[in-house]
Amino acid sequence: MRLLMLGGTEFVGRAVTEAAVERGWEVTVFHRGHHAPPPGVRALTGDRTGGERGLAALADHAGDWDLVVDTWSGVPTAVRDAARLLAGRAGHYTYVSSRSVYAYPAPAGLDEDGPLVGGSSPDEEGDVPYDRAKRGGELAALDAFGDRALLARAGLIIGPGENIGRLPWWLTRIARGGPVIAPGPRTAQLQYVDARDLAGWILDAAAAGLHGPYNTVSRPGHTTMGELLDACVRATGSGAELRWTDPDTLLAAGVEPWSGLPIWLPEGELYDTLYQGGHARAEAAGLRCRPVGETVADTWTWLRERGGTAPQRPDRPAVGLDPRLEEKLLAL
């Protein structure tokens, strides 16, 4: 198979690229040149925010591809321009989208036929909100490729290579040891996907010609908050003591869900939207999610290989609990 990866040097894109190389596929990576691509690929350089000029290296490259995978999360025009350019040169286009495209709040169990965010367009420019940007990207892929377009609507993505900081923050904090604020309840169900499982599914699904939207997430409760943090303690080998704290106490103290204590959400509309989504279609199409202990251990190994510091996307704010606020909570 011949794969064109738009991006391919960080996190999900890199996981897709590495998985394709491992399969012996012929891989071309088109990226901005900010990070070295994985070994064994052909690299083309350009800036998708530069319109036709930014795509010149791709337009001038001789040849075509069986599959294209696109992880773009910015203005939809970048997806529009790339998809139009490639419509006659590629057999299939996978756009890595997000479950954020569903109209908020998304009720528990919502499947791919649920209502979508309004006001989205492939032609949107400027400062586009994330949900509309992702839906605009979907529309751009569909406009150019029709039933040759696969929309992988992911939710929380974790695993080695994460450049958002959520699981790396927990691992780093727990590795320091001592008492650690843990957001209760321990039994709170989580729904996510390991980037490597997502990558493998994307390649299988695209090669099989699947099209349309798929919620590419685990079943709700694939793991729990308690199992995740216990796995962090085991992986790091630290003497950390998890201090399970009631959500009302955390909220009253000013802890921000999702960002202050990454991954954690109290019960409510946002929790149902992100952690209770319908997953049956992707599971029936072969999506399998590895045990959380494996994801956590491999992420810790990757972090140590990097000297303990995870990469950080410049367009995303840093996450994690202020140490001063943690001290106040531990003193309660």
C-alpha positions as CSV (number, residue, x, y, z in Angstrom):
1,M,0.0,0.0,0.0
2,R,1.1,3.6,-0.7
3,L,0.3,6.0,2.1
4,L,0.4,9.8,2.1
5,M,0.5,11.0,5.7
6,L,-0.3,14.7,6.0
7,G,1.6,15.5,9.2
8,G,3.1,12.3,10.5
9,T,5.8,13.6,12.9
10,E,4.0,13.9,16.2
11,F,1.6,11.8,18.3
12,V,-1.3,10.3,16.2
13,G,0.2,11.1,12.9
14,R,3.5,9.6,13.9
15,A,1.7,6.5,15.3
16,V,0.0,6.1,11.9
17,T,3.3,6.6,10.0
18,E,5.2,4.1,12.2
19,A,2.4,1.5,12.0
20,A,2.4,1.8,8.2
21,V,6.2,1.4,8.0
22,E,6.1,-1.6,10.2
23,R,3.6,-3.2,7.7
24,G,6.1,-2.6,4.9
25,W,4.0,0.1,3.2
26,E,5.5,2.8,1.1
27,V,5.0,6.0,3.1
28,T,5.3,9.6,2.1
29,V,5.1,12.3,4.8
30,F,4.1,15.9,4.0
31,H,4.9,18.2,6.9
32,R,6.3,21.6,7.8
33,G,9.7,20.3,8.8
34,H,9.6,21.2,12.4
35,H,10.3,17.7,13.6
36,A,12.1,14.8,12.0
37,P,9.8,12.2,10.4
38,P,10.2,8.5,11.3
39,P,12.9,6.7,9.5
40,G,12.0,4.8,6.3
41,V,9.7,7.4,4.8
42,R,9.9,9.9,1.9
43,A,9.5,13.4,3.2
44,L,7.9,16.4,1.4
45,T,8.0,19.8,3.1
46,G,5.3,22.6,2.9
47,D,3.0,24.7,5.0
48,R,-0.7,24.0,4.6
49,T,-1.6,27.4,5.9
50,G,0.0,28.9,2.8
51,G,-2.7,27.9,0.3
52,E,-1.6,26.6,-3.1
53,R,2.0,27.9,-2.5
54,G,2.2,25.9,0.7
55,L,1.2,22.7,-1.2
56,A,3.6,23.2,-4.0
57,A,5.9,20.3,-3.0
58,L,2.9,18.0,-2.9
59,A,1.4,19.3,-6.2
60,D,4.8,18.9,-8.0
61,H,5.5,15.4,-6.6
62,A,5.0,12.7,-9.3
63,G,2.9,9.7,-8.3
64,D,-0.3,8.9,-6.5
65,W,-1.4,7.0,-3.3
66,D,-3.8,4.4,-2.2
67,L,-4.5,6.1,1.1
68,V,-4.2,9.6,2.6
69,V,-4.5,10.2,6.4
70,D,-5.0,13.7,7.6
71,T,-4.9,14.8,11.3
72,W,-5.3,18.6,10.7
73,S,-7.1,20.4,13.6
74,G,-6.8,24.0,12.4
75,V,-8.8,26.1,9.9
76,P,-10.9,23.8,7.6
77,T,-9.5,25.5,4.4
78,A,-6.3,23.5,4.9
79,V,-8.2,20.2,4.6
80,R,-10.2,21.6,1.7
81,D,-7.2,22.6,-0.3
82,A,-5.3,19.3,0.3
83,A,-8.3,17.1,-0.3
84,R,-9.1,18.9,-3.6
85,L,-5.6,18.6,-4.8
86,L,-5.5,14.9,-4.0
87,A,-9.0,13.9,-5.1
88,G,-7.7,12.5,-8.4
89,R,-4.4,11.2,-7.1
90,A,-5.5,9.1,-4.1
91,G,-8.0,6.3,-3.7
92,H,-9.1,7.0,-0.1
93,Y,-9.0,9.8,2.4
94,T,-9.1,9.4,6.2
95,Y,-9.7,12.5,8.3
96,V,-8.9,12.2,12.0
97,S,-11.8,14.1,13.4
98,S,-13.3,14.4,16.9
99,R,-16.4,13.6,18.8
100,S,-16.5,17.4,19.4
101,V,-18.4,17.6,16.1
102,Y,-21.6,16.5,17.9
103,A,-23.9,19.2,19.1
104,Y,-23.3,19.8,22.8
105,P,-24.4,18.3,25.1
106,A,-24.2,14.9,23.6
107,P,-26.3,12.4,25.6
108,A,-24.8,9.2,26.9
109,G,-24.8,6.5,24.2
110,L,-25.0,8.9,21.2
111,D,-23.9,7.2,18.0
112,E,-22.7,8.5,14.7
113,D,-26.1,9.6,13.6
114,G,-26.5,12.2,16.4
115,P,-27.0,15.9,15.7
116,L,-23.8,17.8,14.7
117,V,-22.5,21.3,15.4
118,G,-24.0,23.9,13.2
119,G,-22.4,26.7,11.3
120,S,-19.5,24.7,9.9
121,S,-18.0,25.1,6.5
122,P,-14.9,23.9,4.6
123,D,-14.3,27.5,3.7
124,E,-14.0,28.9,7.2
125,E,-10.9,30.9,7.9
126,G,-9.5,32.8,10.8
127,D,-10.0,31.9,14.5
128,V,-12.4,28.9,14.1
129,P,-13.6,27.1,17.3
130,Y,-12.3,23.6,17.6
131,D,-15.6,21.9,17.1
132,R,-16.5,23.8,14.0
133,A,-12.9,23.4,12.6
134,K,-13.2,19.7,12.9
135,R,-16.7,19.5,11.4
136,G,-15.5,21.8,8.6
137,G,-12.6,19.4,8.0
138,E,-15.0,16.6,7.7
139,L,-17.1,18.5,5.2
140,A,-14.0,19.3,3.2
141,A,-13.0,15.6,3.1
142,L,-16.5,14.6,2.1
143,D,-16.8,17.3,-0.6
144,A,-13.6,16.0,-2.3
145,F,-13.8,12.3,-1.7
146,G,-17.4,11.4,-1.1
147,D,-17.8,7.8,-0.2
148,R,-14.0,7.4,-0.4
149,A,-13.7,9.5,2.9
150,L,-13.5,7.9,6.3
151,L,-14.1,10.1,9.4
152,A,-12.4,8.8,12.5
153,R,-14.1,10.7,15.4
154,A,-11.8,10.2,18.3
155,G,-12.3,11.3,21.9
156,L,-9.5,11.3,24.5
157,I,-6.3,10.0,22.9
158,I,-3.4,8.9,25.2
159,G,-0.3,6.8,24.8
160,P,3.4,7.2,23.9
161,G,4.1,10.4,22.0
162,E,1.3,12.4,23.6
163,N,2.0,16.1,23.1
164,I,-1.0,17.5,25.0
165,G,0.4,16.6,28.5
166,R,-2.5,14.8,30.2
167,L,-1.2,11.3,30.9
168,P,2.4,12.6,31.0
169,W,1.4,15.1,33.8
170,W,-0.1,12.3,35.9
171,L,3.0,10.1,35.4
172,T,5.4,12.9,36.2
173,R,3.5,14.0,39.3
174,I,3.0,10.4,40.7
175,A,6.7,9.7,40.0
176,R,7.6,12.4,42.5
177,G,5.9,10.4,45.2
178,G,4.3,11.5,48.4
179,P,0.5,12.2,48.8
180,V,-1.2,13.0,45.5
181,I,-4.6,14.5,45.1
182,A,-6.7,11.9,43.1
183,P,-10.1,13.0,41.8
184,G,-12.9,10.7,43.0
185,P,-14.7,8.5,42.7
186,R,-12.2,5.7,41.9
187,T,-14.9,3.9,39.9
188,A,-15.6,6.8,37.5
189,Q,-15.6,5.3,34.0
190,L,-13.3,6.5,31.3
191,Q,-13.5,6.3,27.5
192,Y,-10.4,6.9,25.4
193,V,-8.2,5.3,22.8
194,D,-4.5,4.6,22.7
195,A,-2.9,6.4,19.7
196,R,-1.4,3.2,18.5
197,D,-4.7,1.3,18.5
198,L,-6.3,4.2,16.7
199,A,-3.5,4.2,14.1
200,G,-3.8,0.4,13.5
201,W,-7.6,0.7,13.1
202,I,-7.3,3.6,10.7
203,L,-4.9,1.7,8.4
204,D,-7.1,-1.5,8.5
205,A,-10.3,0.5,7.9
206,A,-8.9,2.6,5.1
207,A,-7.4,-0.4,3.4
208,A,-10.8,-2.1,3.6
209,G,-12.4,0.9,2.0
210,L,-14.6,1.9,5.0
211,H,-16.2,5.3,4.7
212,G,-18.3,7.6,6.7
213,P,-18.1,8.5,10.4
214,Y,-16.9,6.2,13.2
215,N,-16.6,7.0,16.9
216,T,-13.1,5.7,17.4
217,V,-13.1,5.2,21.2
218,S,-13.2,2.4,23.6
219,R,-16.3,1.2,25.3
220,P,-17.3,3.4,28.3
221,G,-15.6,2.0,31.3
222,H,-12.8,0.3,29.4
223,T,-11.0,1.6,32.5
224,T,-11.7,3.7,35.5
225,M,-10.0,6.7,37.1
226,G,-8.8,4.4,39.9
227,E,-7.3,1.8,37.5
228,L,-5.6,4.5,35.5
229,L,-3.9,6.1,38.5
230,D,-3.1,2.8,40.1
231,A,-1.3,1.9,36.8
232,C,0.7,5.1,37.0
233,V,1.8,4.2,40.5
234,R,2.9,0.7,39.4
235,A,4.6,2.0,36.2
236,T,6.7,4.6,38.0
237,G,7.5,2.4,41.0
238,S,7.0,5.4,43.2
239,G,5.8,5.5,46.8
240,A,3.0,7.9,45.9
241,E,-0.1,7.8,48.1
242,L,-3.3,8.5,46.2
243,R,-5.6,10.8,48.3
244,W,-9.0,10.2,46.8
245,T,-11.0,13.5,47.0
246,D,-14.7,14.2,46.5
247,P,-15.5,16.1,43.3
248,D,-17.5,18.7,45.2
249,T,-14.4,19.5,47.4
250,L,-12.2,19.9,44.3
251,L,-14.7,22.1,42.5
252,A,-15.2,24.3,45.6
253,A,-11.4,24.7,45.8
254,G,-11.3,26.0,42.2
255,V,-9.8,22.9,40.6
256,E,-10.6,23.0,36.8
257,P,-11.8,19.6,35.5
258,W,-9.9,18.3,32.4
259,S,-7.1,20.9,32.7
260,G,-6.3,21.3,36.4
261,L,-6.6,17.6,37.0
262,P,-6.1,16.2,33.5
263,I,-8.5,13.5,32.2
264,W,-10.9,14.0,35.2
265,L,-14.4,15.1,34.7
266,P,-17.2,15.2,37.4
267,E,-20.6,13.7,36.5
268,G,-22.6,15.9,34.2
269,E,-23.1,16.9,30.6
270,L,-19.4,17.1,29.7
271,Y,-18.7,13.8,31.3
272,D,-21.5,12.1,29.3
273,T,-20.4,13.8,26.2
274,L,-16.7,12.7,26.5
275,Y,-16.9,9.4,28.4
276,Q,-20.2,7.8,27.5
277,G,-20.3,7.9,23.7
278,G,-21.6,5.2,21.4
279,H,-18.7,2.9,20.3
280,A,-20.4,-0.1,18.7
281,R,-19.8,0.8,15.0
282,A,-16.0,1.1,15.4
283,E,-15.8,-2.0,17.6
284,A,-17.8,-4.0,15.0
285,A,-15.3,-2.7,12.4
286,G,-12.4,-4.1,14.4
287,L,-11.3,-1.4,16.8
288,R,-9.6,-3.1,19.8
289,C,-8.2,-1.2,22.8
290,R,-5.3,-2.5,24.8
291,P,-5.3,-2.7,28.6
292,V,-4.7,0.6,30.3
293,G,-1.7,-0.8,32.2
294,E,0.1,-1.4,28.9
295,T,-0.7,2.2,27.7
296,V,0.5,3.7,31.0
297,A,3.7,1.6,31.2
298,D,4.7,2.3,27.6
299,T,4.0,6.0,28.0
300,W,6.3,6.0,31.1
301,T,9.0,4.2,29.2
302,W,8.8,6.7,26.4
303,L,8.9,9.6,28.8
304,R,12.0,8.3,30.5
305,E,13.7,7.9,27.1
306,R,13.0,11.6,26.6
307,G,14.6,12.5,29.9
308,G,11.2,12.9,31.6
309,T,9.9,15.8,29.6
310,A,7.0,15.4,27.2
311,P,6.6,17.5,24.1
312,Q,4.0,20.3,24.2
313,R,1.9,21.4,21.3
314,P,2.3,25.2,21.0
315,D,-1.4,25.7,20.3
316,R,-2.5,23.9,23.5
317,P,-2.1,25.3,27.0
318,A,-0.1,23.3,29.6
319,V,-2.2,21.2,32.0
320,G,-1.8,20.2,35.6
321,L,-2.7,21.2,39.1
322,D,-0.9,24.2,40.7
323,P,1.3,22.8,43.4
324,R,0.1,25.5,45.8
325,L,-3.5,24.5,45.3
326,E,-2.5,20.8,45.8
327,E,-0.9,21.7,49.1
328,K,-4.1,23.4,50.3
329,L,-6.2,20.4,49.3
330,L,-3.8,18.0,51.0
331,A,-4.1,20.0,54.2
332,L,-7.8,19.7,54.4
